Amino acid sequence: MPSRLDQVRAQMESKQPLMPITALLGMSLRSAEQGQAVIEYEAAERHANAMGTLHGGVLCTMADTAMGVAFYTALEENESLTTLELKINYLKPVWKGKLIASARVVKRGKTVGLMECDITDEEGQLVARASSTFMAITGEQAVNRIVPHHHPS
C-alpha cells in the first residue's frame, strides 16, 4: 500500500482537487514532503468581505487545508485525522494576487500533532500565521472517513 505521502503526491499529479472545498475556492496543492505541504490560491473579488479584502475565512480554510495535508503525510495507513483547534493571526489585508500557505508538522505525538502554517503573498510578505492541533484517529473512528486523496461521487 502506498504511503500517505505517496497518496498525496499522486493526488497532486492527477491535478484533481484535494477535496470539494478546495475545488470551490480554487486552491491547489503545490508541493508535499513528509510532514510538509504547500497550498496555492489566487485571491479574487468573489471571496471578499464587506470591506473588499479577502475574507478571513478563506485564509483560515487555506491554512487548515495545508496543515491537514501536512499532518496526513505523517499518518500511518490505518489512521485518519481531524482538526481539534485552530488559531490564526491576520497580519496584512489582501485584495488580490497569489497566496502561498506553507505548513509543517512541529511535533507528532502518538495521537496529537502540533502544526504551523505561514501564508505569504507574491512578494513573500507574511499575510497570516496559523497554528493548529490535529488528532490522529484509529480503529472504528477512522473507517470510511473522507481523506485528502479520496473523493465521494
Backbone as a printed PyTorch tensor [residue, N CA C, xyz], in Angstrom:
tensor([[[  0.8430,  -1.1870,   0.0000],
         [  0.0000,   0.0000,   0.0000],
         [  0.8880,   1.2510,   0.0000]],

        [[  0.5590,   2.2470,  -0.8360],
         [  1.3760,   3.4560,  -0.8740],
         [  1.3030,   4.2210,   0.4530]],

        [[  2.3840,   4.9150,   0.7730],
         [  2.4030,   5.7340,   1.9880],
         [  1.4360,   6.8990,   1.8280]],

        [[  1.1300,   7.5560,   2.9360],
         [  0.2600,   8.7340,   2.8810],
         [  0.8940,   9.8150,   1.9990]],

        [[  2.1970,   9.9850,   2.0890],
         [  2.8730,  10.9650,   1.2450],
         [  2.7390,  10.5880,  -0.2250]],

        [[  2.9190,   9.3180,  -0.5620],
         [  2.7500,   8.8680,  -1.9480],
         [  1.3240,   9.1240,  -2.4330]],

        [[  0.3410,   8.9040,  -1.5670],
         [ -1.0580,   9.1550,  -1.9300],
         [ -1.2910,  10.6360,  -2.2280]],

        [[ -0.7390,  11.5040,  -1.3890],
         [ -0.8930,  12.9460,  -1.5900],
         [ -0.2080,  13.3790,  -2.8840]],

        [[  0.9830,  12.8750,  -3.1360],
         [  1.6940,  13.2330,  -4.3720],
         [  0.9490,  12.7470,  -5.6110]],

        [[  0.3710,  11.5550,  -5.5470],
         [ -0.4180,  11.0420,  -6.6780],
         [ -1.6300,  11.9360,  -6.9210]],

        [[ -2.2620,  12.3810,  -5.8480],
         [ -3.4000,  13.2910,  -5.9610],
         [ -2.9600,  14.5980,  -6.6140]],

        [[ -1.8120,  15.1060,  -6.2140],
         [ -1.2870,  16.3520,  -6.7650],
         [ -0.9980,  16.1920,  -8.2610]],

        [[ -0.3730,  15.0950,  -8.6370],
         [ -0.0320,  14.8520, -10.0420],
         [ -1.2680,  14.6550, -10.9110]],

        [[ -2.3640,  14.1760, -10.3190],
         [ -3.5940,  13.9600, -11.0820],
         [ -4.2920,  15.2720, -11.4190]],

        [[ -3.8710,  16.3640, -10.7680],
         [ -4.4590,  17.6980, -10.9750],
         [ -5.9120,  17.7790, -10.5290]],

        [[ -6.3890,  16.7800,  -9.8010],
         [ -7.7450,  16.8240,  -9.2660],
         [ -7.7270,  17.5910,  -7.9480]],

        [[ -8.8400,  18.2470,  -7.6070],
         [ -8.8950,  18.9740,  -6.3380],
         [ -8.6520,  18.0340,  -5.1580]],

        [[ -8.0280,  18.5690,  -4.1150],
         [ -7.7930,  17.7790,  -2.9050],
         [ -9.1000,  17.3310,  -2.2750]],

        [[-10.0690,  18.2390,  -2.2470],
         [-11.3630,  17.9750,  -1.6220],
         [-12.3670,  18.9750,  -2.1780]],

        [[-13.6590,  18.7600,  -1.9570],
         [-14.6610,  19.6630,  -2.5340],
         [-14.4520,  21.1430,  -2.1850]],

        [[-14.0650,  21.4570,  -0.9580],
         [-13.8900,  22.8640,  -0.5720],
         [-12.7400,  23.5180,  -1.3390]],

        [[-11.6800,  22.7780,  -1.6250],
         [-10.5710,  23.3680,  -2.3810],
         [-10.9740,  23.6080,  -3.8340]],

        [[-11.8310,  22.7480,  -4.3660],
         [-12.3460,  22.9640,  -5.7250],
         [-13.2160,  24.2160,  -5.7560]],

        [[-14.0710,  24.3760,  -4.7590],
         [-14.9670,  25.5300,  -4.6830],
         [-14.1860,  26.8380,  -4.6150]],

        [[-13.1170,  26.8510,  -3.8340],
         [-12.3450,  28.0760,  -3.6360],
         [-11.2080,  28.2500,  -4.6400]],

        [[-10.8710,  27.2020,  -5.3780],
         [ -9.8000,  27.2960,  -6.3670],
         [ -8.4030,  27.1410,  -5.7820]],

        [[ -8.2820,  26.3790,  -4.7110],
         [ -6.9770,  26.1250,  -4.0900],
         [ -6.3670,  24.8720,  -4.6880]],

        [[ -5.0350,  24.8490,  -4.7740],
         [ -4.3690,  23.6640,  -5.3080],
         [ -3.1210,  23.3470,  -4.4930]],

        [[ -2.7680,  22.0770,  -4.5050],
         [ -1.5740,  21.6070,  -3.8090],
         [ -0.3660,  21.8500,  -4.6980]],

        [[  0.5900,  22.6070,  -4.1960],
         [  1.8010,  22.9390,  -4.9620],
         [  2.9090,  21.9270,  -4.7150]],

        [[  3.0680,  21.5020,  -3.4580],
         [  4.0920,  20.5060,  -3.1500],
         [  3.7700,  19.8200,  -1.8340]],

        [[  4.3690,  18.6390,  -1.6600],
         [  4.2010,  17.8800,  -0.4160],
         [  5.4720,  17.0980,  -0.1410]],

        [[  5.8920,  17.1350,   1.0900],
         [  7.0080,  16.3450,   1.5980],
         [  6.5230,  15.6990,   2.8890]],

        [[  7.3370,  14.8480,   3.4700],
         [  6.9680,  14.2280,   4.7390],
         [  6.7840,  15.3280,   5.7870]],

        [[  5.5510,  15.4710,   6.2930],
         [  5.2620,  16.4590,   7.3260],
         [  5.1750,  17.8940,   6.8450]],

        [[  5.0870,  18.0970,   5.5260],
         [  5.0160,  19.4470,   4.9730],
         [  4.0750,  19.4790,   3.7800]],

        [[  3.4330,  20.6320,   3.5820],
         [  2.5840,  20.8160,   2.4070],
         [  2.5190,  22.2970,   2.0640]],

        [[  2.3790,  22.5780,   0.7660],
         [  2.2560,  23.9500,   0.2880],
         [  1.0190,  24.0290,  -0.6000]],

        [[  0.1280,  24.9660,  -0.2670],
         [ -1.1200,  25.1850,  -1.0000],
         [ -1.0510,  26.5510,  -1.6780]],

        [[ -1.5540,  26.6450,  -2.9090],
         [ -1.6320,  27.9070,  -3.6500],
         [ -3.0830,  28.3180,  -3.8100]],

        [[ -3.2790,  29.6260,  -3.8620],
         [ -4.6260,  30.1600,  -4.0630],
         [ -4.4990,  31.5450,  -4.6810]],

        [[ -5.3370,  31.8380,  -5.6500],
         [ -5.3720,  33.1570,  -6.2720],
         [ -6.5320,  33.9320,  -5.6550]],

        [[ -6.2010,  34.9330,  -4.8250],
         [ -7.2320,  35.7470,  -4.1690],
         [ -8.0320,  36.4960,  -5.2250]],

        [[ -9.3500,  36.4720,  -5.0640],
         [-10.2320,  37.0830,  -6.0480],
         [-11.3600,  37.8450,  -5.3540]],

        [[-11.9290,  38.7840,  -6.0740],
         [-13.0090,  39.6210,  -5.5520],
         [-14.2060,  38.7970,  -5.0800]],

        [[-14.4530,  37.6690,  -5.7060],
         [-15.6180,  36.8510,  -5.3490],
         [-15.5250,  36.2870,  -3.9270]],

        [[-14.3390,  36.3260,  -3.3170],
         [-14.1670,  35.8340,  -1.9510],
         [-13.8980,  36.9740,  -0.9710]],

        [[-14.3350,  38.1920,  -1.3280],
         [-14.0920,  39.3700,  -0.4940],
         [-15.1000,  39.4700,   0.6510]],

        [[-14.6850,  40.1890,   1.6850],
         [-15.5960,  40.5160,   2.7830],
         [-16.2610,  41.8620,   2.4810]],

        [[-16.9940,  42.4120,   3.4350],
         [-17.7170,  43.6670,   3.2220],
         [-16.7870,  44.8590,   2.9790]],

        [[-15.5380,  44.7780,   3.4210],
         [-14.5710,  45.8590,   3.2090],
         [-13.8300,  45.7220,   1.8810]],

        [[-14.0890,  44.6590,   1.1560],
         [-13.4470,  44.4640,  -0.1420],
         [-12.1510,  43.6830,  -0.1010]],

        [[-11.6990,  43.3060,   1.0990],
         [-10.4860,  42.4940,   1.2050],
         [-10.8730,  41.0210,   1.2860]],

        [[ -9.8910,  40.1590,   1.1110],
         [-10.1410,  38.7190,   1.1690],
         [-10.7270,  38.3450,   2.5290]],

        [[-11.7910,  37.5870,   2.5180],
         [-12.4490,  37.1460,   3.7540],
         [-11.4930,  36.2810,   4.5680]],

        [[-11.4180,  36.5430,   5.8660],
         [-10.5260,  35.7920,   6.7400],
         [-10.8110,  34.3070,   6.7610]],

        [[-12.0560,  33.9270,   6.5180],
         [-12.4070,  32.5120,   6.4890],
         [-11.7080,  31.7640,   5.3670]],

        [[-11.4280,  32.4620,   4.2660],
         [-10.7050,  31.8370,   3.1570],
         [ -9.2630,  31.5610,   3.5780]],

        [[ -8.6400,  32.5310,   4.2460],
         [ -7.2750,  32.3230,   4.7410],
         [ -7.2400,  31.1960,   5.7680]],

        [[ -8.2390,  31.1470,   6.6310],
         [ -8.3140,  30.0900,   7.6430],
         [ -8.4930,  28.7220,   6.9800]],

        [[ -9.3350,  28.6540,   5.9590],
         [ -9.5290,  27.4050,   5.2220],
         [ -8.2400,  26.9850,   4.5270]],

        [[ -7.5510,  27.9500,   3.9670],
         [ -6.2760,  27.6670,   3.2970],
         [ -5.2700,  27.0840,   4.2870]],

        [[ -5.1620,  27.6990,   5.4620],
         [ -4.2320,  27.2140,   6.4870],
         [ -4.6380,  25.8350,   6.9860]],

        [[ -5.9230,  25.6370,   7.2650],
         [ -6.4080,  24.3460,   7.7660],
         [ -6.1450,  23.2450,   6.7470]],

        [[ -6.3500,  23.5560,   5.4740],
         [ -6.1070,  22.5780,   4.4150],
         [ -4.6240,  22.2220,   4.3320]],

        [[ -3.7670,  23.2280,   4.3110],
         [ -2.3240,  22.9730,   4.2150],
         [ -1.8330,  22.1750,   5.4200]],

        [[ -2.2820,  22.5500,   6.6220],
         [ -1.8550,  21.8290,   7.8220],
         [ -2.4190,  20.4120,   7.8390]],

        [[ -3.6550,  20.2490,   7.3730],
         [ -4.2510,  18.9170,   7.3120],
         [ -3.5010,  17.9930,   6.3710]],

        [[ -3.1190,  18.5110,   5.2050],
         [ -2.3610,  17.6960,   4.2490],
         [ -0.9860,  17.3590,   4.8300]],

        [[ -0.3330,  18.3390,   5.4480],
         [  0.9830,  18.0860,   6.0540],
         [  0.8830,  17.0160,   7.1400]],

        [[ -0.1480,  17.1060,   7.9830],
         [ -0.3190,  16.1050,   9.0420],
         [ -0.6530,  14.7420,   8.4380]],

        [[ -1.4650,  14.7410,   7.3850],
         [ -1.8520,  13.4990,   6.7150],
         [ -0.6260,  12.7250,   6.2350]],

        [[  0.3990,  13.4420,   5.7470],
         [  1.6060,  12.7610,   5.2610],
         [  2.3730,  12.0740,   6.3840]],

        [[  2.0770,  12.4410,   7.6320],
         [  2.7540,  11.8430,   8.7890],
         [  1.9500,  10.6990,   9.4070]],

        [[  0.8000,  10.3580,   8.8120],
         [ -0.0630,   9.3090,   9.3600],
         [  0.3310,   7.9210,   8.8700]],

        [[ -0.0610,   6.9370,   9.6470],
         [  0.0930,   5.5380,   9.2530],
         [ -1.0970,   5.1410,   8.3860]],

        [[ -0.9880,   3.9970,   7.7400],
         [ -2.0150,   3.5070,   6.8160],
         [ -3.3990,   3.3970,   7.4620]],

        [[ -3.4670,   3.0210,   8.7320],
         [ -4.7550,   2.7920,   9.3970],
         [ -5.2740,   4.0280,  10.1280]],

        [[ -4.6700,   5.1900,   9.8960],
         [ -5.0680,   6.4010,  10.6070],
         [ -5.7650,   7.4000,   9.6910]],

        [[ -6.6500,   8.1670,  10.2870],
         [ -7.2550,   9.3190,   9.6430],
         [ -6.9900,  10.5110,  10.5630]],

        [[ -7.6190,  11.6500,  10.3060],
         [ -7.3130,  12.8300,  11.1110],
         [ -8.5260,  13.7220,  11.2910]],

        [[ -8.4270,  14.5830,  12.2790],
         [ -9.3990,  15.6480,  12.4620],
         [ -8.6990,  16.8320,  13.1140]],

        [[ -9.1840,  18.0270,  12.8200],
         [ -8.6620,  19.2380,  13.4440],
         [ -9.3090,  19.3900,  14.8110]],

        [[ -8.4950,  19.5450,  15.8550],
         [ -9.0240,  19.7610,  17.2030],
         [ -9.2120,  21.2440,  17.4940]],

        [[ -8.2690,  22.0550,  17.0900],
         [ -8.3870,  23.5030,  17.2740],
         [ -7.4710,  24.1960,  16.2820]],

        [[ -7.7800,  25.4640,  16.0150],
         [ -7.0020,  26.2360,  15.0610],
         [ -6.9820,  27.6890,  15.5070]],

        [[ -5.8130,  28.3040,  15.4620],
         [ -5.6580,  29.7220,  15.7800],
         [ -4.9880,  30.3810,  14.5870]],

        [[ -5.4860,  31.5580,  14.2210],
         [ -4.8760,  32.2810,  13.1040],
         [ -4.7240,  33.7510,  13.4640]],

        [[ -3.5890,  34.3210,  13.0660],
         [ -3.3390,  35.7530,  13.1960],
         [ -3.3250,  36.3390,  11.7940]],

        [[ -4.2020,  37.3180,  11.5530],
         [ -4.2450,  38.0130,  10.2740],
         [ -3.3020,  39.2090,  10.3810]],

        [[ -2.3090,  39.2680,   9.5090],
         [ -1.2470,  40.2570,   9.6490],
         [ -1.2460,  41.3360,   8.5750]],

        [[ -1.9030,  41.0790,   7.4550],
         [ -1.8850,  42.0300,   6.3460],
         [ -3.1170,  41.7940,   5.4780]],

        [[ -3.8400,  42.8690,   5.1010],
         [ -5.0020,  42.6610,   4.2290],
         [ -4.5780,  42.2510,   2.8200]],

        [[ -5.4550,  41.5090,   2.1760],
         [ -5.2080,  41.0430,   0.8030],
         [ -6.4230,  41.4080,  -0.0400]],

        [[ -6.1800,  41.9750,  -1.2180],
         [ -7.2570,  42.2700,  -2.1450],
         [ -7.2590,  41.2710,  -3.2930]],

        [[ -6.0870,  41.0090,  -3.8370],
         [ -5.9800,  40.0550,  -4.9410],
         [ -4.5480,  39.5710,  -5.0270]],

        [[ -4.3400,  38.5520,  -5.8500],
         [ -2.9940,  38.0280,  -6.0640],
         [ -2.8170,  36.6280,  -5.5100]],

        [[ -1.6900,  36.0200,  -5.8850],
         [ -1.3930,  34.6510,  -5.4720],
         [ -0.9600,  34.6170,  -4.0140]],

        [[ -1.4890,  33.6400,  -3.2860],
         [ -1.1030,  33.3880,  -1.9010],
         [ -0.5450,  31.9780,  -1.7950]],

        [[  0.4290,  31.8110,  -0.9160],
         [  1.0630,  30.5170,  -0.6790],
         [  0.9420,  30.1890,   0.8030]],

        [[  0.3660,  29.0360,   1.1180],
         [  0.2840,  28.5440,   2.5000],
         [  1.2880,  27.4100,   2.6520]],

        [[  2.2720,  27.6120,   3.5240],
         [  3.3170,  26.6100,   3.7730],
         [  3.1360,  26.0630,   5.1790]],

        [[  2.8110,  24.7710,   5.2660],
         [  2.5120,  24.1460,   6.5580],
         [  3.5380,  23.0800,   6.8950]],

        [[  3.7250,  22.8820,   8.2010],
         [  4.6550,  21.8380,   8.6430],
         [  4.2020,  21.2630,   9.9750]],

        [[  4.5890,  20.0160,  10.1760],
         [  4.3760,  19.3570,  11.4630],
         [  5.4700,  19.8510,  12.3990]],

        [[  5.0810,  20.4270,  13.5230],
         [  6.0420,  20.8490,  14.5400],
         [  6.3970,  19.6570,  15.4090]],

        [[  5.3620,  18.9110,  15.8400],
         [  5.5660,  17.7080,  16.6580],
         [  4.4140,  16.7590,  16.4230]],

        [[  4.7470,  15.5120,  16.1680],
         [  3.7390,  14.4640,  16.0190],
         [  3.8900,  13.5250,  17.1990]],

        [[  2.8790,  13.4870,  18.0470],
         [  2.8570,  12.5290,  19.1400],
         [  2.0940,  11.2860,  18.7200]],

        [[  1.8030,  10.4190,  19.6740],
         [  1.0770,   9.1820,  19.3670],
         [ -0.3160,   9.4800,  18.8220]],

        [[ -0.9920,  10.4620,  19.4010],
         [ -2.3580,  10.7840,  18.9990],
         [ -2.5080,  12.2000,  18.4600]],

        [[ -1.7700,  13.1400,  19.0130],
         [ -1.9580,  14.5570,  18.7060],
         [ -0.7200,  15.1240,  18.0240]],

        [[ -0.9570,  16.0450,  17.0980],
         [  0.1410,  16.7170,  16.4150],
         [ -0.0350,  18.2180,  16.4400]],

        [[  1.0620,  18.9390,  16.6300],
         [  1.0670,  20.3960,  16.5810],
         [  1.5470,  20.8270,  15.2010]],

        [[  0.8060,  21.7480,  14.5880],
         [  1.0830,  22.2010,  13.2320],
         [  1.2920,  23.7100,  13.2100]],

        [[  2.0220,  24.1840,  12.1930],
         [  2.1730,  25.6140,  11.9300],
         [  2.0040,  25.8620,  10.4380]],

        [[  1.5110,  27.0660,  10.1090],
         [  1.3430,  27.4400,   8.7040],
         [  1.5570,  28.9410,   8.5460]],

        [[  2.3870,  29.3170,   7.5920],
         [  2.5560,  30.7130,   7.2020],
         [  1.9290,  30.9020,   5.8350]],

        [[  1.1570,  31.9720,   5.6930],
         [  0.5800,  32.3400,   4.4020],
         [  1.2620,  33.6240,   3.9570]],

        [[  1.8480,  33.5780,   2.7630],
         [  2.5680,  34.7280,   2.2210],
         [  1.9670,  35.1520,   0.8860]],

        [[  2.2190,  36.4130,   0.5210],
         [  1.7520,  36.9120,  -0.7740],
         [  2.8430,  36.7150,  -1.8280]],

        [[  2.6030,  37.2590,  -3.0170],
         [  3.5430,  37.0780,  -4.1360],
         [  4.9250,  37.6730,  -3.8620]],

        [[  4.9890,  38.6760,  -3.0010],
         [  6.2720,  39.3000,  -2.6560],
         [  6.9490,  38.6010,  -1.4820]],

        [[  6.3340,  37.5470,  -0.9770],
         [  6.8970,  36.8280,   0.1520],
         [  6.5840,  37.4550,   1.5010]],

        [[  5.7130,  38.4650,   1.5200],
         [  5.3400,  39.1070,   2.7780],
         [  4.3190,  38.2490,   3.5180]],

        [[  4.4970,  38.1640,   4.8220],
         [  3.6170,  37.3520,   5.6580],
         [  2.2420,  37.9990,   5.7610]],

        [[  1.2130,  37.2630,   5.3590],
         [ -0.1710,  37.7200,   5.3790],
         [ -0.8880,  37.1990,   6.6210]],

        [[ -0.6180,  35.9420,   6.9800],
         [ -1.2520,  35.3220,   8.1480],
         [ -0.3680,  34.1950,   8.6610]],

        [[ -0.4810,  33.9380,   9.9530],
         [  0.2200,  32.8080,  10.5730],
         [ -0.8140,  32.0360,  11.3890]],

        [[ -0.8050,  30.7150,  11.2120],
         [ -1.7620,  29.8570,  11.9150],
         [ -1.0300,  28.7400,  12.6380]],

        [[ -1.6570,  28.2650,  13.6890],
         [ -1.1940,  27.0500,  14.3610],
         [ -2.4240,  26.2130,  14.6510]],

        [[ -2.2160,  24.9250,  14.7480],
         [ -3.3470,  24.0280,  14.9310],
         [ -2.9130,  22.7570,  15.6320]],

        [[ -3.8770,  22.1410,  16.2770],
         [ -3.6860,  20.8270,  16.8660],
         [ -4.5620,  19.8520,  16.0940]],

        [[ -3.9520,  18.7820,  15.6130],
         [ -4.6730,  17.7280,  14.9070],
         [ -4.6330,  16.4560,  15.7340]],

        [[ -5.6370,  15.6210,  15.5570],
         [ -5.6670,  14.3300,  16.2270],
         [ -5.6510,  13.2270,  15.1830]],

        [[ -4.7960,  12.2470,  15.4010],
         [ -4.7900,  11.0420,  14.5710],
         [ -5.8700,  10.1120,  15.1050]],

        [[ -6.7240,   9.6440,  14.2170],
         [ -7.8390,   8.7690,  14.5810],
         [ -7.5360,   7.3700,  14.0660]],

        [[ -7.7630,   6.3740,  14.9090],
         [ -7.5310,   4.9830,  14.5100],
         [ -8.7760,   4.1500,  14.7840]],

        [[ -8.7520,   2.9140,  14.3220],
         [ -9.8340,   1.9750,  14.5990],
         [-11.1330,   2.3460,  13.9170]],

        [[-12.2440,   2.0490,  14.5780],
         [-13.5800,   2.2790,  14.0120],
         [-13.7950,   3.7300,  13.5960]],

        [[-13.2540,   4.6680,  14.3710],
         [-13.4410,   6.0870,  14.0610],
         [-12.7720,   6.4840,  12.7460]],

        [[-11.7440,   5.7610,  12.3480],
         [-11.0090,   6.1040,  11.1280],
         [-11.6010,   5.4550,   9.8780]],

        [[-12.4440,   4.4610,  10.0490],
         [-13.0090,   3.7240,   8.9250],
         [-13.9870,   4.6120,   8.1550]],

        [[-13.8500,   4.6080,   6.8400],
         [-14.7530,   5.3100,   5.9250],
         [-14.7650,   6.8250,   6.0770]],

        [[-13.7420,   7.3920,   6.6870],
         [-13.6460,   8.8550,   6.7430],
         [-13.1030,   9.3500,   5.4090]],

        [[-13.5400,  10.5250,   4.9960],
         [-13.0160,  11.1260,   3.7700],
         [-11.6430,  11.6970,   4.0880]],

        [[-10.6580,  11.3250,   3.2830],
         [ -9.2890,  11.7990,   3.4610],
         [ -8.8570,  12.5410,   2.2030]],

        [[ -7.7450,  13.3040,   2.2420],
         [ -7.3860,  14.1570,   1.1090],
         [ -7.3340,  13.4870,  -0.2560]],

        [[ -7.0160,  12.2100,  -0.3470],
         [ -6.8810,  11.5750,  -1.6630],
         [ -8.1710,  10.9070,  -2.1360]],

        [[ -9.2560,  11.0090,  -1.3650],
         [-10.4880,  10.2980,  -1.6870],
         [-11.6190,  11.2930,  -1.9160]],

        [[-12.3590,  11.1060,  -2.9890],
         [-13.4740,  11.9960,  -3.2940],
         [-14.7590,  11.1960,  -3.4150]],

        [[-15.8090,  11.6100,  -2.7080],
         [-17.0910,  10.9190,  -2.8660],
         [-17.6710,  11.2200,  -4.2440]],

        [[-18.4620,  10.3200,  -4.7920],
         [-19.0430,  10.5660,  -6.1130],
         [-20.2100,  11.5060,  -6.0260]]])
